Amino acid sequence: MSLKCGIVGLPNVGKSTLFNCLSNAKAQSANFPFCTIEPNVGTISVPDPRLEQLESMVNPERVVPATMEIVDIAGLVKGASKGEGLGNQFLANIRETDAILHVLRCFDDGNIVHVDGNVNPIRDKEIIDIELQLKDLETIEKKIQSLARVIKSGDKEALKENELALKIKTGLEQSVSVRGMGFDSDEMELIKRFNLITSKPVMYVCNVDEASVLDGNHYVDKVREAVANENAEVLVIGAKIEADITELETYEERKMFLDELGLEEPGVNRLIRSAYALLNLQTYFTAGVKEVRAWTIHKGFTAPQAAGVIHSDFEKGFIRAEVMKYDDYVAFGSESAVKDAGKFKVEGKEYLVMDGDIMHFRFNV
């Protein structure tokens, strides 16, 4: 399941530093605009303490975490929708992602230049919002033109699409992103066909200094206020601190550093889990002596669909799923004890898989 989160923002806000902390891939990071030109792609593991618990209980030969892809995209500038800077490339790259991590600079540092001269995360956010909205407006106008030809034939689906497209056009002209226009889930399914950038879910990542990693600062407060109506998460992280953590060699050194800052875990762990949720993903487990593994599925997947993530034959020949809840498995200590307690379930094709389910599939091909 190759879903991608794209890291976006103006030049010099900390995107590449953050990407380097998230991924083993080392993106170039420097104190000048357009340092990132080609997008950097990294496959990262999703931190999950449940996987560590299962490993300690099962003692398998190997452990395989869930993964996701993060893309570090070139910094955008005003005029990108018209091709300014690396605009066309930026917009093409971001269109290929499934969700957006919008990094905003929320720290003062005279040694790090700001492309617009001073720190103002709200202005920075609006610059990118406007450029993306302008590009979507261009896209939707072309879509309306193409639908006009189809509507003449009486195509009912085209009529429905055209109605949505006209609403989107009006909203974009009023500087409202598609995700903030109040469409329901059925309408959003149709809107996906339009491939609009501002329909993608977004999370705002406030990059702060060391003193602000726990409680944020006045810049973060302004961001929270500005996005209050967007139904978007605001996450506070110190990219420079995260970079320092990755340089420490041992768990003990990292733990000591985090303790000094008053943090329970690296901020990137929270960021990865939040990005995973932003993509509407969840995890189920398979657990045996050969392998303990976290499998990534969309929320709402049925048991056969979840089985198909392992192999298409599992879905085609699905018979049943044997299911234990993670909490029950940990509480009772073994599969046999879960069965004795009456907590071991056999589920059919209609079963909706829940986050943390431990599953075994029976199938016939």
C-alpha positions, 0 to 999 in steps of 0.5 A: 500500500504505497501511500505518500505524505508530501512535506511542503513549505516555503524555502528554509523552513526546515523541511529537509532537516525534518525529512532527514530525521524521518528517513534514513535517506539523507536529503541535502539541507542548507541555508539557501532557497531551492536547496531541494530540487528533485523530491527526496523519497524515504520509506519510514517505519511507523513507531508502534510499542505494540509491536515491541510488546508482541516481540517480547511475548512471541520471540519471533525470528524477525519483526516487520513494522508498518511503513509509509512513504514521505516525500520532501518536495522543493520549496514553493514561492509566490507565483508558483501557480504561474511557474515561478521558481520551481513552481510547476515541478513543485505542483506536479510533485505534490499532486502525486502525494496523498496527504500534505505535511505543511511545515511552518517556520515558528522560530527566530534565528538571524543566522537562517535567512527567510525567503520573505525577510522575516518570520511570519507563519500565517503569511507563509501559510497563506502564500502556499494556500493561494498558490495551490488554490490558483492551480486547482482553479485552473484545473477545475476550469478545464474540467468544467469545459470538458464536462460541458461536452459530455453533459450535452449527451445527458450523462447523469454522472457528468451532471453530478460532477459538473454541479460539484465542480461549479461549487468548487470553482466558487469556493476557490475564487473565495480563497477556500481550499476544497477540504474546507468546503464542507463536502460529505464523504460521498461527494469527496469520493467523486471529487477525487476524480478531479485530482485537486491539490487542496482536497488532500488532507493536511497537517500543519507542522510548526518547526520551533526552537528548543525552548518551545518544543513542550508548549509552543510559542506565540507563533504556534498560537497564531497558527492554531487560531488561523487553522481552527476551522480547517479540521487539521492537526497542528503538531509542534516539533523542533527539527534542529533538536530532532537532528541532534537526537538522530546523531546520538548513537545509543538508546541511553544517550537519546533517553538522557537528551529527551529527559533533559528536554522533558520529552517522552519520545522523539517528536518525529515518532509523534509526527509519523503516527499522526501522518499515518492517521492523516492517510486514514490508515490503521494496523493489524498484526500477524504473530507467529514464531517465524514473524511478528508483522504489522500490516497497513490497511485503510480504516474500514477494510473488511477481513477479506480486503485485509487478507488481500494486503498479504496476498491477493490469493488470501482475498480471492479464496477467503474462508474466515478470519481468526481474530484476537484483540491486542489488549486481550492477547497481552492481558491473557498472555497466549492464544490458548489463554485467549481461547479459554477466556472466550475472547477468540473470535471467528469472523466472516467476510463482513467483519470490519478489521479494527486497529490492533487486531491480531489475525490469522486467515483461512483461505482456499485457492 
